[in-house]
């Protein structure tokens, strides 16, 4: 099986873990017919690992940093969505705090 450079990056490995958790929340949102929230969370969640993976294929450090900046913005977007979901009582305080800590990593 082929192995890509990004698979060895700890930041990508962490992004995949948090991405799976965000997908789980998106699935719950879909069951509640909150499709827009679900779509937004799923897209922003995928953006984190996608940009790390895409940037790892860059030929320059500067270009890779640009992709990491996009990743950082997607992380902030996810944090914002989760805070809003918490305020709407869709996720609890403990889950919010855990996810925000993981996003901060």
C-alpha positions in Angstrom: 0.0 0.0 0.0 1.3 3.5 -0.9 2.2 5.8 2.0 2.1 9.6 1.7 4.3 12.0 3.5 1.4 13.6 5.4 0.5 10.2 7.1 3.6 10.5 9.2 2.8 14.0 10.4 1.5 14.1 13.9 -0.6 17.1 13.2 -2.4 15.3 10.4 -2.9 12.2 12.6 -4.5 14.5 15.2 -6.6 16.2 12.6 -8.0 12.8 11.4 -9.0 12.0 15.0 -10.8 15.3 15.6 -12.3 15.1 12.1 -14.0 11.8 13.0 -15.5 13.3 16.1 -16.8 16.2 14.1 -18.3 13.8 11.6 -20.1 12.0 14.5 -21.6 15.3 15.6 -22.6 16.1 12.0 -24.4 12.8 11.8 -26.4 13.7 14.9 -27.2 17.1 13.4 -28.5 15.4 10.3 -30.8 13.2 12.3 -32.1 16.3 13.9 -32.6 17.8 10.4 -30.1 20.5 11.0 -28.6 20.0 7.6 -26.9 23.3 7.2 -25.0 22.9 10.5 -24.1 19.3 9.6 -22.8 20.3 6.2 -20.8 23.2 7.5 -19.3 21.2 10.4 -18.4 18.3 8.1 -16.8 20.6 5.5 -14.8 22.5 8.0 -13.7 19.3 9.7 -12.5 17.8 6.5 -10.7 21.0 5.6 -8.3 20.6 8.5 -6.8 17.3 7.5 -7.2 18.0 3.8 -5.1 21.2 3.9 -2.4 19.5 5.9 -2.3 16.7 3.4 -2.4 19.0 0.4 0.2 21.3 1.9 2.6 18.4 2.6 2.9 17.9 -1.1 4.2 21.5 -1.6 7.6 22.0 -3.0 8.5 24.9 -0.7 8.2 25.5 3.0 6.5 28.9 2.4 3.7 27.2 0.4 3.2 24.5 3.1 2.9 27.3 5.7 0.1 28.8 3.5 -1.8 25.5 3.7 -1.2 25.4 7.5 -2.7 28.9 7.8 -5.8 27.7 6.0 -5.9 24.7 8.4 -5.7 27.1 11.3 -8.7 29.1 10.0 -10.7 25.9 9.5 -9.9 25.0 13.1 -11.3 28.4 14.3 -14.4 27.8 12.1 -15.0 24.5 13.8 -14.5 26.0 17.2 -17.1 28.7 16.4 -19.6 26.1 15.2 -19.1 24.0 18.3 -19.6 27.0 20.6 -22.9 27.8 18.8 -24.0 24.2 19.0 -23.3 24.3 22.8 -25.3 27.5 23.2 -28.2 25.8 21.3 -27.8 22.9 23.8 -27.0 20.4 21.0 -23.6 19.5 22.7 -22.8 19.7 26.3 -20.2 21.8 28.1 -17.9 18.8 28.8 -18.0 17.7 25.1 -17.4 21.3 24.0 -14.4 21.8 26.3 -12.9 18.5 25.2 -13.3 19.3 21.5 -12.0 22.8 21.9 -8.9 21.5 23.6 -8.4 18.9 20.8 -8.8 21.6 18.2 -6.3 23.8 20.0 -3.7 21.1 19.7 
